[in-house]
Amino acid sequence: MTIRVGLTGGIGSGKSTVLRMLADLGAATIDADAISRSTTSAGGAAIAEITRVFGADFVTAEGALDRERMRDHAYADPGARKRLEEIIHPLVGHESARQVQAALDAGARCVVFDIPLLVESGRWRSQVDRVLVIDCSPETQVARTVARSAIKPEAVLAIIAAQAPRALRLAAADVVICNEGLSLEALRDNVVQAARRFGL
C-alpha cells in the first residue's frame, strides 16, 4: 500500500529541505508550487489562456507570465487572482495526478505532496493519509527568510499573517518535526525517523 503524506509548514520553516531529504530516502515527491510555476513559465500550459483572459500585456517577451504586473493587477482587482487560479489550478491538479499515477506505477511506497496551504485549503486533508508539519518559531521564520531571500522582515511577517496560524497547523499534524536550532544532520535524523512511519 502506498502512503500519501501531506507536507506543510510556514514560510522559512525548512519544508523544502525536508522534501529533498524525503526524496533522498525514496519518497516520490509532488511539488504543487513547482508545477504551478511551470504552467506560467515560458511556453507553459497556462500561457495561452492567461493571454486570452488578461491580454498579451500580462505575458513577457519570453512568453512567461509577467508576475510583477499580475501581482499589481491582483492587488488592485481582487477578482483577478480568482480568475488566474481558475486557469492554473485545474492544470496543476491534472499534472499532479499524472505524477502520482507514474509514482504508483513505479511501485512508490510513499508519495509526499508539498502543500504550503494544506491547512487553509480544506480539501487536501481528505486526500492524504498523514500530515507532516515542519514547525519553528515566527522569529526563526523571519530570520531564515530574510537571509535567503533578502526581503524585509515586515514583508515576511505579512506572509506569516496571511498563512494559517501556527496552532492550527500543529492541530492538523500527525507528525511534527520541530526545526528550531537544528543542524542539517540533526534535521536529517528527525526526517529519517518520520520516514520510517511512512514506510520508507
N, C-alpha and C positions, 0 to 999 in steps of 0.2 A: 504494500500500500504506500502511496506517495503522500507525504505530509506537506500541506501548504501552510507556509508561515508568512504572516504579515509583519514586515519590519518597519518600525516607525520611531520617530524621535524629533525633538525640536531642532531648529537650525543650530549648527555648531555642536551637536551632541556627539558626533563621531559616527553617525549612521552609515555614511558612505564607506568609511574604513571598515566597519563591521561587515557590510555587504561584501566587500572584496575578500575578507577573511573567510566568510561562509562559502564563497565561490571556490576559494583555495581548498576548502575542506570537502568539496564535491557537490555543493548545492547548485541547482540550476537557478539563476537569478533573473528576475524580470524587473527592469528599472523603468517604471512608467514615465518618469521625468525625462529620461534619455529618449524614450520612444516619442514622447510629445515633442521634444526639441527636434528630433529627426523629421517629424512631419512638417515643421515650419522652417527647416534649413533649405538651402538652395536646391530646387527641384523636388522638395518634399511633397508628400501626398496631399497636404492641406493647401498648398500654394494656389492652385487654380481656383478653388472655392473661396479662399481669402480675397483673391483678386476680384472675383465676381461680386462678393458681398460688400467688401470695403473699398474696392478700387485699386488701380495699379500703384497709386501713391504709397500704399502700405507694403509694397514689395521692393526690395533693394535692387540695384542694377545687377547684382549677382543672382537674383532670383530667390532670395530668402525673405522671410518676414522681417519688416523693419520694426524691431522690438521697441525701440525708444518711441517711435511715432505711435505705435499701438498702445504702449503704456500711457502716453499722454492722452490719447483719444479715449481709452477706457476710464481714465481718471475723470475726464470731462463728461463722458457719456456712460453711466453705469450699465446700460443695456449692451454696450459694445463687448464687454467681457463675456456676457452670456452668449452672444452670437458667435464669438470666437470659440468658446467652449463647445458649442453645439456642432462646430465644424471639426474640432480636434478630438473630442472625447470618443466618438464612435471609431475613429481611425486608431486611436490608442487601444481601445477595447479589442478591436479586431486583431491588431498586431500582437497584443499581449496574449490573446487566446491562441494565436498561431505559435508563439514561442512556448507556451505551456504545453500544447499538444506535441511539439517537437521534443520537449524535455521528457514527457511521458513516454513517447515512442522510443526514446533513447534509454528508458529504464531509470530515470532520476528517482531517487528515494525521497528527495526533499526539494520543493520549489519555494524560493523566497521571493516575495513581492516587496519591492521597495516602495512604500506608500507614505509619503510625508503627511498627507491629510487623512490617514486611516480613521482616526477618531472623529474628525469633522464630517467625513463623507457619509457615515452611517451605513452605506450599502456594503462596505468592504468586510465588516465583521462576520457576516454570514458566509463569505466566500473563502475564508481561511480557517484552518484548524487550530492554529496557535497565533498569538500576538506577542512579538518580541519588541520590547521598548528599550531604547538606549536613552539613559537619563543622566543629566548633570544639572548643576545649579545654573540659574539665569546669568550669574556673573561669569561663569566659565563659558557659557554660550556666547556671550558678548565678546569676551577676550579672544576666543578662538576665531570667531567670525571676522572680527576687526583685523586680526593678524593675517588671516588667509585671503581676505577679500578687499582689504583697505577701504571698507565702508565705515561711516561714522557710527559710534556707539548708539546714538539716538535712532538711527535707521534700523539697527539690529533690534533694539527694544521695541520698535514699532512692529517689526516682523513677528517677534515673540508674542506681542499683544494680540496679533491677528490669528495666531495659531491656537490650537486647543490648550486650555490651561494644563499645566504640568500634572496636577492632581487627577484630572480627567484621563490623561494618557496612562498614568500609572494604574488607575482603576480598571482600564481596559486590558491591561497586560496579563499574559500567562507567565511570561518570563521577563525579568528586568535585568539589564546589565547597567550597573552604575559606573559610568565612565568619568569619574571625578578623580583627578590626581593620579591616574594610572599610566604606567609606561606602556609602550606598544606591546611589549612582551606580556605584561600583566593583563592587558586588554585581550590579547590573543588567548591566554589561558581561560579567561571568562567565556570567550566565544566558543572555544573547544568544548567546555563543559555544557554550554547551552546546546551546541550542535549535537551532542550525544542524545539529548532529549528529542531531537528531530530526526533520529535515525541515521545520523552521519557518523 
